[in-house]
Amino acid sequence: MKFLLDTNFLVDIFAFKIGLVSELSKFGRPELFALSSVFAELEKIRSRQRRFSRMAADFAGSECFLIESGQPVDTALLSMAKKGYVICTQDAALRKKISLLSLKSVAIRQKKYLEMI
């Protein structure tokens, strides 16, 4: 299954110490992707925020396939969801848009585990 990771989701995974790959394995064999704009956001906040941003940026750079996108992040995430990617995000507004289109998303629940919505 192809999972597309959002910036806030990546940072929160490390902040809450959730095993990303093991949790995503519940939904199928995970293939991890990140937009180039998500990686750019992580690099931007890397220097001025807590260590979780650095950990997320390192993880995205080494473990995720990068997808080039010239669109704003939320627009690009929605278009990729339409192409069959499962969007991993904590953004409630984005999750609502995804669910209105009857597409799949993953969110962190109770700071302990992941749930597909």
C-alpha positions as CSV (number, residue, x, y, z in Angstrom):
1,M,0.0,0.0,0.0
2,K,1.3,3.5,-0.9
3,F,1.3,5.9,2.0
4,L,1.9,9.6,1.4
5,L,3.2,11.4,4.6
6,D,2.4,14.9,5.6
7,T,4.7,17.2,7.5
8,N,2.7,17.3,10.8
9,F,2.2,13.6,10.7
10,L,5.9,12.9,10.4
11,V,6.8,15.2,13.2
12,D,4.1,13.8,15.5
13,I,5.2,10.2,14.8
14,F,8.5,11.0,16.4
15,A,7.1,13.2,19.2
16,F,4.8,10.4,20.3
17,K,7.3,7.6,19.7
18,I,5.1,5.6,17.4
19,G,6.7,2.8,15.3
20,L,5.6,4.1,11.9
21,V,6.4,1.0,9.7
22,S,5.1,-1.5,12.2
23,E,1.8,0.5,12.7
24,L,1.4,0.9,8.9
25,S,2.0,-2.8,8.4
26,K,-1.5,-3.4,9.9
27,F,-3.0,-1.9,6.7
28,G,-0.8,-3.7,4.2
29,R,2.9,-3.7,3.1
30,P,3.9,-0.1,3.4
31,E,5.6,1.9,0.7
32,L,6.4,5.4,2.1
33,F,6.3,8.5,0.0
34,A,6.6,12.2,0.7
35,L,6.1,15.3,-1.5
36,S,9.1,17.4,-2.2
37,S,7.3,20.3,-0.7
38,V,6.8,18.3,2.6
39,F,10.5,17.6,2.6
40,A,11.2,21.4,2.0
41,E,8.9,22.3,5.0
42,L,10.7,19.8,7.2
43,E,14.1,21.3,6.2
44,K,12.7,24.8,6.9
45,I,11.5,24.0,10.4
46,R,14.4,21.7,11.1
47,S,16.7,24.5,12.3
48,R,14.3,26.4,14.5
49,Q,12.2,23.7,16.1
50,R,12.6,20.7,18.4
51,R,14.5,17.6,17.7
52,F,11.5,15.8,16.4
53,S,11.6,18.0,13.3
54,R,15.2,17.0,12.6
55,M,14.3,13.3,13.1
56,A,11.4,13.6,10.7
57,A,13.5,15.3,8.1
58,D,16.2,12.7,8.4
59,F,13.6,9.9,8.1
60,A,11.9,11.5,5.1
61,G,15.2,12.0,3.3
62,S,16.4,8.4,3.9
63,E,13.2,6.2,4.1
64,C,10.7,7.9,1.8
65,F,10.5,8.1,-2.0
66,L,10.2,11.8,-2.9
67,I,7.5,12.9,-5.3
68,E,8.0,16.2,-7.1
69,S,5.1,18.6,-6.9
70,G,4.7,22.2,-8.0
71,Q,1.3,22.6,-6.2
72,P,0.6,23.8,-2.6
73,V,0.9,20.9,-0.2
74,D,-2.8,20.3,0.6
75,T,-3.8,20.5,-3.1
76,A,-1.0,18.0,-4.0
77,L,-2.0,15.6,-1.2
78,L,-5.6,15.6,-2.4
79,S,-4.6,15.0,-6.0
80,M,-2.3,12.1,-4.9
81,A,-5.2,10.7,-2.8
82,K,-7.3,10.5,-6.0
83,K,-4.4,8.5,-7.6
84,G,-4.7,5.8,-4.9
85,Y,-2.3,7.0,-2.2
86,V,-3.3,6.8,1.4
87,I,-2.7,10.2,3.0
88,C,-1.2,10.2,6.5
89,T,-2.0,13.5,8.1
90,Q,-3.1,15.1,11.4
91,D,-4.8,18.0,9.6
92,A,-8.5,17.7,10.4
93,A,-9.6,19.9,7.5
94,L,-7.6,17.9,5.0
95,R,-8.9,14.6,6.4
96,K,-12.5,15.8,6.1
97,K,-11.9,16.7,2.4
98,I,-10.4,13.3,1.8
99,S,-13.3,11.5,3.5
100,L,-15.8,13.6,1.5
101,L,-14.2,12.2,-1.7
102,S,-14.5,8.6,-0.2
103,L,-10.7,8.2,-0.1
104,K,-8.5,6.8,2.6
105,S,-6.4,8.6,5.2
106,V,-4.4,7.6,8.3
107,A,-4.3,9.6,11.6
108,I,-2.7,9.2,15.0
109,R,-5.1,8.2,17.7
110,Q,-4.6,8.7,21.5
111,K,-0.9,9.4,20.8
112,K,-0.3,5.6,20.6
113,Y,-1.5,4.1,17.4
114,L,-2.6,4.7,13.8
115,E,-6.1,4.4,12.5
116,M,-7.3,4.4,8.9
117,I,-10.2,6.6,8.3
